[in-house]
């Protein structure tokens, strides 16, 4: 039996990072952004496994809040997307509980499984090297070690945690033993690490036997272990969600590094051969994206004069800049962020402020992806809201009712099939229809090209939560 | 007879300055912006005359392109607005032709008239002082002098032209003689001007007898003079516009300073007692607007952390800034501008670039004022355009037809009266109607509150110039 048949991948995708606001939002965290490479970081993470771990061996751990959006996000993989299992945490509790929860699902699939854990929001371009490194790590995992993937530093980075590796080899093993984890160093310490050569960046990628990591949970995080076993008994039963919620309400938030890897005696470190970036903040893009001749990274509808070493992310709107140096400018349809590079990490304060003041700009974008397509809020007023709605061919929205608003629909491309109370009819290009308040209705694209409609809502209350769903193709 | 009865005011409003882009546009130049004070600079300029020059003695000189918008802009003065005469230049030719053209209109009203010339886009807050200074200038004008208003410098400004005044008084006059105009100085020269005390900023405000300035045109700008007399003969006849166009196609572009005031021997300078600013660029706002405790000027939907000495003009969209120093940020619904203060004058290069590339963002705003109200383009696509249209109570759009688009209208506030072919009907809140292509139609607000409709246009061509007008309350 091929060793690879026993590997299950666990992709951690619960992060709701604010560091890329306003591009990232509560409902569209960094892993779902297309900031580096041809696709989003999450989809790149899934594709990276292509060829050596089949999709039915892939688990994605995320929060309940993000789960539906993540499933929608994976629709690009077509009918195979359903093979990926999405594990829902009631809320984020850092990596130890997330990995713990995943481990009992993996064990249920195969008690002998190997478990490859990786973040969903890091960048690895060299897929073949990655695959080779995983194969190399199997040797250690098979011998009941926890294998961490270390990245050889190429600069004195102060933003990463480091792992110090023991110089003397372990008899009979290619991989070396981890000596200790080291917190983010200051610049001088980082320089010395770079010189010494046995310090590696902690990539957050791990490989181990599922049986081994569960034994280590039992030993070093017994409270979490007991919770996991309680959940484990319920897997596949009607009690599963309830058990998970109860356990999560009681467990601590802790990283796998602190909870297990610093304590375990059986940790090896593999020196990864691939380039890697955690794409941790806006300035990190300088390491992974191409620059123009003045050191700028420029995207979108931007016009610039004499800018230097700046990151300028425009949107459809025009962004005009002159004489910028070491700045970050990020424009989105409803919010723009401007800061010197060295201070972009303070963006979280902005996001906190927005949350505190009940503003929406931290949580949702003007355009929201849905399983059936997407909608864009063109304008929201006191008693009205205007949306452009795009429905993919052969998809349909849920059968629904609104208690506080009526809706006018005008078709601007494609053909709509509309259900309204007991009637059903077609609305063609340049035709319109009307859904009165408290009327059951459904919107559907029966055609082969995207259906676009303009929706004008009128009512006392025009928020998204005024919706009762009766039937839904997407189980919402 | 009161001397003031003979004064006519000429407000020069042809400027299409780009220095306040993206707030200013081709169709909404600086004089029509509300950047300083309670109202737009143009309307402040008109109000400044309130009490000593009646509106039927006020001329506004502007370009044909801007004339309709300027008339709409003056609607706030109610039925009196019609008393203001708007003189249309075929195109801008600097101040000498504009003043020359106005002078023959003024002469026709009263050959003995005094003519007070002033820019439309400068800031003077102290209206009483201004009025007193005008009264003082009359003395010189009555004695056949050209009186220029000089501003006592309070700092070594390098952005203004200066006027040097002769120390020795003219026998029998309070005002002193102008010795010469001086170009914008460098910092050191400006400092010496400030010390010497007989240098004044050129405010562009002048007072003279219309007969005197016309004599000076005859003497120093004979070509322009001949053109003006040709136009003069046609005033009030059907040939008037044609004559103006012919003359304007041949005359040179020149300022009144170079053309007349530098050459004339009869120029006096009044030392103005009022504070003044030409509000010439973004950093000039620092002189005339209040700052927060960190020296920032902040407007609109902005959230900022630790910014210093920056000008941050937000719009409805969220603008988040961190750690800015001496920056200018200007956000509008369709364009954002970002630059260090010291380089904002280069914004004209951005505007040139936009023009060259046929972009719209230099010329129109997303919201466009109309005599009957306004419209805002919410989105424009390949074959559709969505607008929110606001019609003021008792106003109506022209009776019109579109050859390439049909329109769906949904009322989101107020009540609409719609004319479509031969029928006429009301469309109430939350109702809709449809105007097919090539159908004569008219939209009207018969009510007492603003009517708002959402218009969804469908068609091969959805530009503003697809319109044939049949009847129009506003003579378009």
Interface residues (C-beta under 8 A of the other chain):
Chain A: X22 X303 X305 X306 X317 X318 X319 X320 X321 X322 X323 X324 X327 X329 X331 X333 X334 X335 X336 X337 X338 X339 X340 X342 X343 X344 X346 X347 X349 X350 X353 X354 X359 X361 X376 X378 X379 X381 X383 X384 X386 X388 X406 X408 X410 X412 X413 X429 X430 X432 X434 X454 X456 X458
Chain B: X22 X303 X305 X306 X317 X318 X319 X320 X321 X322 X323 X324 X327 X329 X331 X333 X334 X335 X336 X337 X338 X339 X340 X342 X343 X344 X346 X347 X349 X350 X353 X354 X359 X361 X376 X378 X379 X381 X383 X384 X386 X388 X406 X408 X410 X412 X413 X429 X430 X432 X434 X454 X456 X458
